[in-house]
Amino acid sequence: MSEWSEGGPGQHPLPYPFYVDIVTKRYFDGVDNKNLDKVLNCFTPDAILREATSQTVHDGRDAIRSMFEKLFADFESIWHGNFVHTADPQTNTINSQFTVLITPNGGDQLRYENCNRFYLKDRLFHRVYVYMSGDNLLKEGDA
């Protein structure tokens, strides 16, 4: 098997429903319910999450943990829905468009229309690219 690369050779295709399940029932359900362990269990230890519109990079599960700890502390409610998915098992990727309704502590609800591209390795997210329609909410956490 060749070395792993985003969407490159050596991928192990999974059934289409697996991609939708990890994105919606595991990852975003964990985010919406502020279940940090459930969220982190979706990532490889050396995963990278990049908020592409601001070029914010969270390199490794510990950095991703810190970012989510900050997100969960700064916002009283988070909801993701209205999903449209396009999965490509041959490249082990899934693109997801969705609505985000998020309320800062003591503030008014914000609405985002976002898109994420997830690259999987060994059944987990290895690279995630987040495209936000508004200000970056995925800032570095306090490590």
URCORJO-V601152 format. One record per residue. N is the residue number from 0. RES is the residue in one small letter. SS is DSSP state (alpha for helix, beta for strand, coil for the rest). Layout:
BEGIN
n: {N & N}
res: {RES & RES}
ss: {SS & SS}
END
This chain:
BEGIN
n: {0 & 1 & 2 & 3 & 4 & 5 & 6 & 7 & 8 & 9 & 10 & 11 & 12 & 13 & 14 & 15 & 16 & 17 & 18 & 19 & 20 & 21 & 22 & 23 & 24 & 25 & 26 & 27 & 28 & 29 & 30 & 31 & 32 & 33 & 34 & 35 & 36 & 37 & 38 & 39 & 40 & 41 & 42 & 43 & 44 & 45 & 46 & 47 & 48 & 49 & 50 & 51 & 52 & 53 & 54 & 55 & 56 & 57 & 58 & 59 & 60 & 61 & 62 & 63 & 64 & 65 & 66 & 67 & 68 & 69 & 70 & 71 & 72 & 73 & 74 & 75 & 76 & 77 & 78 & 79 & 80 & 81 & 82 & 83 & 84 & 85 & 86 & 87 & 88 & 89 & 90 & 91 & 92 & 93 & 94 & 95 & 96 & 97 & 98 & 99 & 100 & 101 & 102 & 103 & 104 & 105 & 106 & 107 & 108 & 109 & 110 & 111 & 112 & 113 & 114 & 115 & 116 & 117 & 118 & 119 & 120 & 121 & 122 & 123 & 124 & 125 & 126 & 127 & 128 & 129 & 130 & 131 & 132 & 133 & 134 & 135 & 136 & 137 & 138 & 139 & 140 & 141 & 142}
res: {m & s & e & w & s & e & g & g & p & g & q & h & p & l & p & y & p & f & y & v & d & i & v & t & k & r & y & f & d & g & v & d & n & k & n & l & d & k & v & l & n & c & f & t & p & d & a & i & l & r & e & a & t & s & q & t & v & h & d & g & r & d & a & i & r & s & m & f & e & k & l & f & a & d & f & e & s & i & w & h & g & n & f & v & h & t & a & d & p & q & t & n & t & i & n & s & q & f & t & v & l & i & t & p & n & g & g & d & q & l & r & y & e & n & c & n & r & f & y & l & k & d & r & l & f & h & r & v & y & v & y & m & s & g & d & n & l & l & k & e & g & d & a}
ss: {coil & coil & coil & coil & coil & coil & coil & coil & coil & coil & coil & coil & coil & coil & coil & alpha & alpha & alpha & alpha & alpha & alpha & alpha & alpha & alpha & alpha & alpha & alpha & alpha & alpha & alpha & alpha & alpha & coil & coil & coil & alpha & alpha & alpha & alpha & alpha & coil & coil & beta & beta & beta & beta & beta & beta & beta & beta & beta & coil & coil & coil & coil & beta & beta & beta & beta & coil & alpha & alpha & alpha & alpha & alpha & alpha & alpha & alpha & alpha & alpha & alpha & alpha & alpha & alpha & beta & beta & beta & beta & beta & beta & beta & beta & beta & beta & beta & beta & beta & beta & coil & coil & coil & coil & beta & beta & beta & beta & beta & beta & beta & beta & beta & beta & beta & beta & coil & coil & coil & coil & beta & beta & beta & beta & beta & beta & beta & beta & beta & beta & beta & beta & beta & coil & coil & beta & beta & beta & beta & beta & beta & beta & beta & coil & coil & coil & coil & coil & coil & coil & coil & coil & coil & coil & coil}
END
